[in-house]
Amino acid sequence: MLGVYIHWPYCARICPYCDFNVLRDRGRGGEQLALKDAILADLRRHRELTGPRELTSIFLGGGTPSLMDPDWAGEMITLCQSLWTPGADLEITLEANPTDAEADRFSGFADAGVQRLSLGVQALDDASLTLLGRNHGADEARRAAALGAKLFPRLSLDLIYARPGQTADAWRAELREAVALGAEHLSPYQLTIEAGTAFDRAVKRGTLVPVAEDLAAELFDVTQAVLTDHGFTAYEVSNHARGQAARSRHNLVYWRGRDYVGVGPGAHGRLTLEGARTATFAAARPADYIARVAETGLGWATRETLSARQAAEERLLAGLRIEDGVAFGEIAALDLAPTHPEVLSLIEAGLIAPDPDRLRATPAGRLVLNWVTSRLALA
């Protein structure tokens, strides 16, 4: 099985918490057309490398791919479906922002073949949206969600919590409103201060104070409680779905260690090439990416053949994020087993589930997942 990730790096505004490979959209029309053509060429070259595969997902991410001409998205989707064999349950996802200008174009993306809209709502009150640097208001978000639920078979909403000044009661009410908007998938992410972002600089200046760890933990607990009460399952640390069908198949490609093509500036890929797990990294700047495709047929800046240990570490880090965990057989290169002293210690601490076949984090383990995975990787 194979997933395809297409990175469209342009945004109307750069959010102060964002550390993704993004650029301002303004005045880049000619570059964007050249980039679209380069992405199509890159996909064709990837088909030569992967051979025939079953296509399980196409994900248009960014950046803000909903700023793209919907016809261009249609070209990319149609090409992917012609290069690889579409699976019976092929999932095609578009990330979008809720501005009215973009929401008016949702029908074009639905016509292009998108079935799953991942909407970056982030918050449902205007003060928080201003703090987060978003270019939409809460009412715009509500209207976009309503339209998305009408036009697309599946709707997912992204939210950010642990915002400065946020209380547990306010977050509880916000989650309930998000559920009422009709999404069957919610992705509540804790606000983290990433190095080099505008928020990072604000924290260093003392003009932004992150929430205390105890409050962040309480907000995490509120998330689990509210969404469980509404029929959602936390199938991944930050992703909740109402039923198996609502789960993001594309993200499960990552978390289950399957192969995926990554095209577009700065995109990462993971492919099995000549029997080895291979990490690919596309050139980050659009001009460099376009030039790489013109020269070599591929947008890669670098590729790395992973050692058995490196591949196992990636499986551990990704696999522990989902409720299924990771099979001990898939991380054999780390010499971890049900009877390993570190595994037994984490089981005794209530952070790892007692399972002879799979390594799975408990709800308590998910609260300190980075620490748990570090302990296991270094064991």
Residue pairs with C-beta under 8 A, 6 or more apart in sequence:
1 53
1 54
1 55
1 56
1 87
1 253
1 258
1 259
2 50
2 53
2 54
2 55
2 56
2 84
2 258
2 259
2 260
2 261
3 55
3 56
3 57
3 58
3 59
3 249
3 250
3 253
3 254
3 258
3 259
3 260
3 261
4 43
4 55
4 57
4 58
4 59
4 80
4 84
4 260
4 261
4 263
5 59
5 61
5 250
5 260
5 261
5 262
5 263
5 264
5 267
5 268
5 269
6 39
6 58
6 59
6 60
6 61
6 65
6 76
6 263
6 264
6 267
7 21
7 61
7 62
7 63
7 262
7 263
7 264
7 265
7 266
7 267
7 282
8 60
8 61
8 62
8 63
8 64
8 65
8 67
8 68
8 264
9 21
9 22
9 23
9 62
9 63
9 264
9 265
9 266
9 286
10 22
10 23
10 24
10 25
10 28
10 32
10 62
10 63
10 64
10 67
10 68
11 22
11 23
11 24
11 25
11 62
11 63
11 64
11 67
12 24
12 25
12 64
12 67
12 97
12 99
12 135
13 24
13 133
13 134
13 135
14 22
14 23
14 24
14 133
14 198
15 132
15 133
15 134
16 132
16 133
16 197
16 198
16 199
16 202
17 132
17 133
17 160
17 191
17 192
17 193
17 194
17 197
17 198
17 199
18 194
18 197
19 194
19 195
19 196
19 197
20 62
20 63
20 266
21 63
21 265
21 266
21 284
22 62
22 63
23 63
23 286
25 64
25 67
28 286
31 286
31 287
31 290
32 68
34 286
34 290
35 264
35 265
35 286
35 289
35 290
36 68
36 72
36 75
36 76
38 289
38 290
38 293
38 294
38 299
39 76
39 263
39 264
39 299
40 75
40 76
40 79
41 293
41 297
42 263
42 264
42 282
42 293
42 297
42 298
42 299
43 76
43 79
43 80
43 83
43 261
43 263
44 79
44 83
44 297
45 293
45 297
45 298
46 83
46 261
46 263
46 298
47 83
47 84
49 271
49 273
50 84
50 259
50 261
50 271
52 84
52 85
53 84
53 85
53 259
54 84
54 85
54 86
54 87
55 80
55 81
55 84
55 85
55 86
55 87
55 90
56 87
56 89
56 90
56 91
56 249
56 250
56 253
56 258
57 90
57 91
57 92
57 93
57 249
57 250
57 253
57 260
58 76
58 77
58 80
58 90
58 91
58 92
58 93
58 250
59 92
59 93
59 95
59 250
60 68
60 73
60 76
60 92
60 93
60 94
60 95
60 114
61 93
61 95
62 95
63 95
64 95
64 96
64 97
64 102
65 73
65 94
65 95
65 96
66 94
66 95
66 96
66 97
66 102
66 105
66 106
66 109
67 102
70 105
70 108
70 109
70 111
70 112
71 108
71 112
73 94
73 109
73 112
73 113
73 114
74 111
74 112
74 113
77 92
77 112
77 113
77 114
78 113
81 90
81 113
89 249
91 115
91 116
91 248
91 249
91 250
92 113
92 114
92 115
92 116
93 114
93 115
93 116
93 117
93 118
93 156
93 248
93 250
94 109
94 114
94 116
94 117
94 118
95 118
95 120
96 102
96 103
96 106
96 109
96 117
96 118
96 119
96 120
96 144
96 148
97 119
97 120
97 134
97 135
97 136
98 119
98 120
98 121
98 136
98 140
98 141
98 143
98 144
98 145
99 135
99 136
99 140
99 144
100 136
100 140
100 143
100 144
102 144
103 140
103 143
103 144
103 147
103 148
106 117
106 144
106 147
106 148
106 151
106 152
107 151
109 117
110 151
110 152
114 152
115 152
115 153
115 154
116 152
116 153
116 154
116 155
116 156
116 248
117 148
117 151
117 152
117 154
117 155
117 156
118 156
118 158
118 187
118 248
119 141
119 144
119 145
119 148
119 155
119 156
119 157
119 158
119 183
120 158
121 141
121 144
121 145
121 157
121 158
121 159
121 178
122 128
122 129
122 132
122 134
122 141
122 158
122 159
122 160
123 129
123 132
123 134
123 138
123 141
123 159
123 160
123 163
123 174
124 138
124 141
124 142
124 159
124 174
124 177
124 178
125 138
125 170
125 174
126 137
126 138
128 163
128 166
129 136
129 137
129 138
129 141
131 163
131 164
132 160
132 163
133 198
136 144
142 181
145 155
145 157
145 181
145 182
145 183
146 181
146 182
148 155
149 155
149 181
149 182
149 183
154 184
154 185
154 246
155 182
155 183
155 184
155 185
156 183
156 184
156 185
156 186
156 187
156 248
157 178
157 181
157 183
157 185
157 186
157 187
158 187
158 188
158 189
159 174
159 175
159 178
159 186
159 187
159 188
159 189
160 188
160 189
160 190
160 191
161 171
161 188
161 189
161 190
161 191
161 219
161 223
162 190
162 191
162 210
162 211
162 215
162 216
162 219
163 191
163 211
164 208
164 209
164 210
164 211
166 211
166 219
168 215
168 218
168 219
168 222
171 219
171 222
171 223
172 222
172 226
175 186
175 188
175 222
175 223
175 226
175 227
176 226
176 230
178 186
179 186
179 226
179 227
179 230
179 232
184 241
184 242
184 243
184 246
185 239
185 240
185 241
185 242
185 246
185 247
185 248
186 227
186 232
186 239
186 240
187 238
187 239
187 240
188 223
188 227
188 238
188 240
189 238
190 216
190 219
190 220
190 238
191 210
191 211
193 199
193 200
193 203
193 210
194 200
199 208
202 208
203 209
203 210
211 219
217 367
220 367
223 240
224 234
224 363
227 234
227 240
228 234
230 242
231 242
231 243
232 240
232 241
232 242
233 240
233 241
233 242
233 323
234 240
234 323
234 366
235 241
235 247
235 322
235 323
235 324
236 251
236 255
236 321
236 322
236 323
237 321
237 366
237 369
239 247
239 248
239 251
241 247
241 248
252 322
253 259
253 260
254 260
254 318
255 318
255 319
255 321
255 322
256 318
256 319
256 322
256 324
257 270
257 314
257 315
257 318
257 319
257 326
257 330
259 270
259 271
259 272
260 269
260 270
260 271
261 269
261 271
262 268
262 269
262 270
262 280
262 282
263 269
263 282
263 299
264 282
264 289
264 299
265 282
265 283
265 284
265 285
265 286
265 288
265 289
265 299
266 281
266 282
266 283
266 284
266 289
267 281
267 282
267 299
268 279
268 280
268 281
268 282
269 279
269 280
269 281
269 282
270 277
270 278
270 279
270 280
270 314
271 277
271 278
271 280
272 278
273 305
276 305
276 306
277 305
277 306
277 310
277 311
277 314
278 303
278 304
278 305
278 306
279 303
279 304
279 306
280 300
280 302
280 303
281 300
281 301
281 302
281 303
281 304
282 289
282 292
282 299
282 300
282 301
283 289
283 291
283 292
283 299
283 300
283 301
284 301
288 301
289 299
292 298
292 299
292 300
292 301
293 299
306 314
307 333
308 333
309 333
309 334
311 333
312 330
312 331
312 332
312 333
312 334
313 334
313 377
315 326
315 330
315 331
316 326
316 331
316 334
316 336
316 359
316 373
316 376
316 377
317 373
317 377
318 326
319 325
319 326
319 330
319 331
319 359
320 326
320 359
320 360
320 361
320 365
320 369
320 372
320 373
320 376
321 369
323 360
324 358
324 360
325 353
325 355
325 358
325 359
325 360
325 361
326 358
326 359
327 357
327 358
327 359
328 336
328 337
328 338
328 357
328 358
328 359
331 359
334 376
334 377
334 379
335 379
336 342
336 343
336 359
336 376
336 379
337 343
338 355
338 356
340 379
341 379
342 375
342 376
342 379
343 352
343 359
343 376
343 379
346 352
346 365
346 372
346 375
346 376
347 353
347 354
350 362
350 364
350 365
351 361
351 362
351 364
351 365
351 368
351 372
352 359
352 360
352 361
352 362
352 365
352 372
353 360
353 361
353 362
359 376
361 369
361 372
365 372
